[in-house]
Amino acid sequence: MKRSDLLLTPGRRILLLLCFFIVGYAVTAALTLPLAKILANRMPAFLRIATVLQDLLLFIAPAIATACIICRRPAELLRVDSAPTARAVLSVALIVALSMPAMEAIIYANSHLHLPKCMASFESAAIEMEATASAVTETLLRSNTSVAALVLNVLIIGVLAGFSEELLFRGCFQRLLSTGGMNPHAAIWLVAAIFSAFHFQLFGFVPRMLLGAYFGYLLLWTRSLWAPILAHTLNNTVYVVAAWVALRRDPSAPLESESAGELYPAVLIALSALATVAALAWLYFGERKKRFAKLQEKN
């Protein structure tokens, strides 16, 4: 984008997004507090409504409001004005499938991380915070294992969460940093770290940060926010469906992979990592070739 397409300085753009985010948080809290009393005996229903409100007011509204105020072409700023290529869509689906064993190993390793003894109190607090953060998803998934509940959970946890979080973190925040002069790679990893920290799960920080970086590079390579939205949605949906299948078989089944204490064989994990890298390279070089061809057409 041209500098003339953007209003305010880079720092003020970030500050504006932060202000909208704080307002969204306040409005969400103001709406959910009385709602919690009304639906005190219907916790799953309350959590679903609260999650939808959070996605709409805390993620979607600040991103759109910021983009509309600071940019003459907000859709282009957010990268929602173009669709990903068929190659990108296929790559996203392949990477979700191929990366599972390797990602499970990373999740397992991070979940079994132990801090030094001098940080025992912090570790206990982190474990408690993580349990609280996971309780919402656990309640939604365990409360009802009907097909209707599955569809609702996929729409809320998979589709809406994937869209809203990518719109805020990659579409708005990452784009504000990169269009403001920050190195694109630095912007990707900074936003990925903030994205992971926002979930308040220390023992899931590394895999979530890697996911955030992956989503960020999808945006950088494809120049379409719909690619990371698709990847995020598929990632969440696979988890929801897998949990639903497990709970249908055994209502007491653990939902977190680290709780099961099982990993794929080391050879399969290594092959998964190599295949994931190969799929990422296939996507990267394909998108670069497409951009190069477009430049030649213009010239």
C-alpha positions as CSV (number, residue, x, y, z in Angstrom):
1,M,0.0,0.0,0.0
2,K,1.1,3.6,-0.6
3,R,1.8,5.8,2.4
4,S,-0.8,8.2,1.2
5,D,-3.5,5.5,1.7
6,L,-2.9,5.4,5.5
7,L,-3.7,8.1,8.0
8,L,-2.0,8.8,11.3
9,T,1.6,7.7,12.3
10,P,2.4,4.0,12.8
11,G,2.5,4.4,16.5
12,R,-0.9,6.2,16.6
13,R,-2.4,3.5,14.5
14,I,-1.4,0.8,17.0
15,L,-2.6,3.1,19.8
16,L,-6.0,3.4,18.1
17,L,-6.3,-0.3,17.8
18,L,-5.5,-0.7,21.5
19,C,-8.1,1.9,22.4
20,F,-10.8,0.1,20.4
21,F,-9.7,-3.2,22.0
22,I,-10.0,-1.8,25.5
23,V,-13.5,-0.4,24.7
24,G,-14.5,-3.8,23.2
25,Y,-13.3,-5.5,26.4
26,A,-15.3,-3.1,28.6
27,V,-18.4,-3.6,26.5
28,T,-18.0,-7.3,26.5
29,A,-17.6,-7.4,30.3
30,A,-20.6,-5.1,30.8
31,L,-22.8,-7.5,28.7
32,T,-21.5,-10.8,30.0
33,L,-21.7,-10.0,33.7
34,P,-25.5,-9.7,33.8
35,L,-25.8,-12.5,31.3
36,A,-23.9,-14.8,33.7
37,K,-26.6,-14.2,36.4
38,I,-29.4,-14.8,34.0
39,L,-27.9,-18.0,32.7
40,A,-26.3,-19.2,36.0
41,N,-27.9,-22.6,35.7
42,R,-27.2,-23.0,32.0
43,M,-23.4,-22.6,31.8
44,P,-22.9,-24.1,28.3
45,A,-25.4,-21.6,26.8
46,F,-23.8,-18.7,28.7
47,L,-20.3,-19.7,27.5
48,R,-21.4,-19.9,23.9
49,I,-23.1,-16.5,24.0
50,A,-20.1,-15.0,25.8
51,T,-17.7,-16.4,23.3
52,V,-19.6,-15.0,20.4
53,L,-19.8,-11.6,22.1
54,Q,-16.1,-11.7,22.7
55,D,-15.3,-12.6,19.1
56,L,-17.6,-9.8,17.8
57,L,-16.7,-7.0,20.2
58,L,-13.1,-7.8,21.2
59,F,-11.7,-9.0,17.9
60,I,-13.8,-8.2,14.9
61,A,-15.1,-4.7,15.8
62,P,-11.7,-3.2,16.8
63,A,-10.0,-4.5,13.6
64,I,-12.7,-3.2,11.3
65,A,-13.1,0.1,13.1
66,T,-9.3,0.7,13.1
67,A,-9.0,-0.2,9.4
68,C,-11.9,2.0,8.4
69,I,-10.5,5.1,10.2
70,I,-6.9,4.9,9.2
71,C,-7.1,3.6,5.7
72,R,-8.8,4.7,2.5
73,R,-9.0,1.1,1.4
74,P,-9.7,-0.9,4.6
75,A,-10.4,-4.2,2.8
76,E,-7.0,-4.0,1.1
77,L,-5.3,-3.2,4.4
78,L,-6.9,-6.2,6.1
79,R,-6.2,-8.4,3.1
80,V,-9.8,-9.6,2.8
81,D,-10.1,-8.2,-0.8
82,S,-8.5,-11.2,-2.5
83,A,-9.0,-15.0,-2.3
84,P,-6.2,-17.5,-1.9
85,T,-5.1,-19.6,-4.9
86,A,-6.1,-23.3,-5.2
87,R,-2.5,-24.2,-4.5
88,A,-2.7,-22.3,-1.2
89,V,-5.9,-23.9,-0.2
90,L,-4.5,-27.4,-0.9
91,S,-1.3,-26.6,0.9
92,V,-3.2,-25.5,4.0
93,A,-5.2,-28.7,4.1
94,L,-2.0,-30.8,3.5
95,I,-0.1,-29.0,6.3
96,V,-2.9,-29.5,8.8
97,A,-2.8,-33.3,8.1
98,L,1.0,-33.7,7.7
99,S,2.0,-31.7,10.7
100,M,-0.2,-33.5,13.3
101,P,2.5,-36.0,14.6
102,A,5.2,-33.2,14.8
103,M,2.8,-30.7,16.4
104,E,1.6,-33.3,19.0
105,A,5.3,-33.9,20.0
106,I,5.8,-30.1,20.4
107,I,2.6,-29.8,22.5
108,Y,3.7,-32.8,24.6
109,A,7.1,-31.3,25.2
110,N,5.8,-27.9,26.1
111,S,3.2,-29.3,28.4
112,H,5.8,-31.2,30.4
113,L,8.0,-28.2,30.8
114,H,9.1,-27.6,34.4
115,L,10.4,-24.2,35.6
116,P,13.3,-23.9,38.2
117,K,12.4,-24.4,41.8
118,C,12.8,-20.7,42.5
119,M,9.8,-20.2,40.2
120,A,7.6,-22.8,41.8
121,S,5.0,-20.3,42.9
122,F,4.8,-18.8,39.4
123,E,4.6,-22.3,37.9
124,S,1.6,-23.2,40.2
125,A,-0.1,-19.9,39.2
126,A,0.5,-20.6,35.5
127,I,-0.9,-24.1,35.8
128,E,-4.0,-22.7,37.6
129,M,-4.4,-20.0,34.9
130,E,-4.1,-22.6,32.1
131,A,-6.7,-24.8,33.7
132,T,-9.1,-21.8,33.9
133,A,-8.4,-20.9,30.2
134,S,-9.1,-24.5,29.1
135,A,-12.3,-24.8,31.2
136,V,-14.4,-22.9,28.7
137,T,-13.6,-25.2,25.8
138,E,-13.8,-28.3,28.1
139,T,-17.3,-27.3,29.2
140,L,-18.6,-26.6,25.7
141,L,-17.2,-29.9,24.4
142,R,-18.3,-32.1,27.3
143,S,-21.8,-30.6,27.9
144,N,-23.4,-32.2,24.9
145,T,-22.2,-34.8,22.3
146,S,-25.2,-34.6,20.0
147,V,-24.7,-33.8,16.3
148,A,-26.4,-30.4,16.8
149,A,-23.9,-29.6,19.6
150,L,-21.0,-30.6,17.3
151,V,-22.2,-28.3,14.5
152,L,-22.6,-25.4,17.0
153,N,-19.2,-25.9,18.5
154,V,-17.6,-26.1,15.0
155,L,-19.3,-22.8,14.1
156,I,-18.2,-21.1,17.4
157,I,-14.8,-22.6,18.2
158,G,-13.8,-23.4,14.7
159,V,-15.2,-20.9,12.2
160,L,-16.0,-17.8,14.3
161,A,-12.9,-18.0,16.4
162,G,-10.7,-18.7,13.4
163,F,-12.1,-15.7,11.5
164,S,-12.2,-13.2,14.4
165,E,-8.7,-13.9,15.8
166,E,-7.1,-13.8,12.3
167,L,-8.9,-10.6,11.5
168,L,-7.5,-8.9,14.6
169,F,-4.0,-10.4,15.0
170,R,-2.9,-11.0,11.4
171,G,-5.3,-8.8,9.3
172,C,-5.0,-5.8,11.5
173,F,-2.2,-6.0,14.0
174,Q,0.4,-7.6,11.8
175,R,-0.5,-5.5,8.9
176,L,-0.3,-2.3,10.9
177,L,3.2,-3.3,12.0
178,S,4.4,-4.3,8.5
179,T,2.9,-1.3,6.7
180,G,4.3,0.9,9.5
181,G,7.9,0.1,8.5
182,M,8.6,-3.0,10.7
183,N,10.4,-5.9,9.1
184,P,7.7,-8.4,7.9
185,H,9.4,-11.3,9.7
186,A,9.8,-9.4,12.9
187,A,6.1,-8.4,12.7
188,I,5.1,-12.0,12.2
189,W,7.0,-13.4,15.2
190,L,6.0,-10.5,17.5
191,V,2.3,-10.9,16.7
192,A,2.7,-14.7,17.0
193,A,4.2,-14.3,20.5
194,I,1.4,-11.8,21.6
195,F,-1.2,-14.1,20.0
196,S,0.1,-17.0,22.1
197,A,0.4,-15.0,25.3
198,F,-3.1,-13.7,24.9
199,H,-4.4,-17.3,25.5
200,F,-2.9,-17.3,29.0
201,Q,-1.5,-20.8,28.6
202,L,2.2,-21.0,29.5
203,F,2.4,-24.7,28.9
204,G,1.0,-24.3,25.4
205,F,2.9,-21.2,24.5
206,V,5.4,-22.6,22.1
207,P,3.1,-24.6,19.8
208,R,0.6,-21.8,19.8
209,M,3.3,-19.3,18.9
210,L,4.5,-21.6,16.1
211,L,0.9,-21.8,14.8
212,G,0.7,-18.0,15.0
213,A,3.9,-17.6,13.0
214,Y,2.5,-20.1,10.4
215,F,-0.6,-18.1,10.1
216,G,1.5,-14.9,9.7
217,Y,3.6,-16.4,6.9
218,L,0.5,-17.6,5.1
219,L,-0.7,-14.0,5.0
220,L,2.7,-12.8,3.9
221,W,3.1,-15.4,1.1
222,T,-0.5,-15.5,-0.2
223,R,-1.4,-11.8,0.4
224,S,-4.9,-13.0,1.4
225,L,-6.2,-13.2,5.0
226,W,-8.5,-16.0,3.9
227,A,-5.6,-18.4,3.8
228,P,-4.7,-18.1,7.6
229,I,-8.4,-17.9,8.4
230,L,-8.8,-21.3,6.6
231,A,-5.8,-22.7,8.4
232,H,-7.0,-21.5,11.8
233,T,-10.5,-22.7,11.2
234,L,-9.3,-26.2,10.1
235,N,-6.9,-26.5,13.0
236,N,-9.7,-25.7,15.5
237,T,-12.3,-27.8,13.7
238,V,-10.1,-30.9,13.7
239,Y,-9.7,-30.5,17.5
240,V,-13.4,-30.1,18.0
241,V,-14.4,-33.1,15.8
242,A,-11.6,-35.3,17.3
243,A,-12.8,-34.4,20.9
244,W,-16.4,-35.1,19.9
245,V,-15.6,-38.5,18.5
246,A,-13.6,-39.4,21.6
247,L,-16.3,-38.2,24.0
248,R,-19.0,-40.2,22.1
249,R,-16.9,-43.3,22.7
250,D,-15.9,-42.4,26.3
251,P,-17.5,-39.4,28.1
252,S,-14.5,-39.3,30.5
253,A,-11.9,-39.3,27.8
254,P,-9.1,-36.7,28.2
255,L,-9.3,-33.9,25.6
256,E,-5.8,-32.6,25.8
257,S,-3.2,-34.6,23.9
258,E,-0.6,-34.2,26.6
259,S,-3.0,-35.8,29.1
260,A,-3.0,-39.1,27.3
261,G,0.8,-39.5,27.8
262,E,1.2,-41.1,24.3
263,L,3.2,-39.9,21.3
264,Y,3.6,-41.0,17.7
265,P,6.7,-43.1,17.0
266,A,9.9,-41.0,16.6
267,V,10.3,-41.9,13.0
268,L,6.7,-40.7,12.2
269,I,7.3,-37.5,14.0
270,A,10.5,-36.9,12.0
271,L,8.7,-37.7,8.7
272,S,5.9,-35.4,9.8
273,A,8.3,-32.5,10.3
274,L,10.0,-33.1,7.0
275,A,6.7,-33.4,5.1
276,T,5.5,-30.2,6.7
277,V,8.6,-28.3,5.7
278,A,8.2,-29.6,2.2
279,A,4.6,-28.5,2.0
280,L,5.5,-25.1,3.3
281,A,8.3,-24.8,0.6
282,W,5.8,-25.9,-2.1
283,L,3.4,-23.2,-1.0
284,Y,6.1,-20.5,-0.7
285,F,7.7,-21.1,-4.1
286,G,4.4,-21.5,-5.8
287,E,3.2,-18.1,-4.5
288,R,6.5,-16.5,-5.4
289,K,6.3,-17.8,-8.9
290,K,2.7,-16.5,-9.2
291,R,3.7,-13.0,-8.1
292,F,6.7,-13.0,-10.5
293,A,4.4,-13.9,-13.4
294,K,2.1,-11.0,-12.5
295,L,5.0,-8.6,-12.4
296,Q,6.1,-9.8,-15.9
297,E,2.5,-9.3,-17.2
298,K,2.5,-5.7,-15.9
299,N,5.9,-5.0,-17.5
